[in-house]
């Protein structure tokens, strides 16, 4: 399973709820979580065929930004 980490501009649970439906509908993603306590508001995504461009598009459609983190695990 592949894991990607994105830096985001999400601020609260309400922001997370706005992107939730879009992320849950993406093919190839098994699960995801947002760490709002981290200063870069990290989104971790697990799956077999994750398309980073599609994840970014979900964020942009909802009025947010996400970029791949330099610290991939």
Secondary structure as UniProt FT lines:
FT   STRAND          2..8
FT   HELIX           13..24
FT   TURN            27..28
FT   STRAND          29..35
FT   TURN            36..37
FT   TURN            39..40
FT   STRAND          42..47
FT   HELIX           52..61
FT   TURN            62..63
FT   STRAND          66..68
//
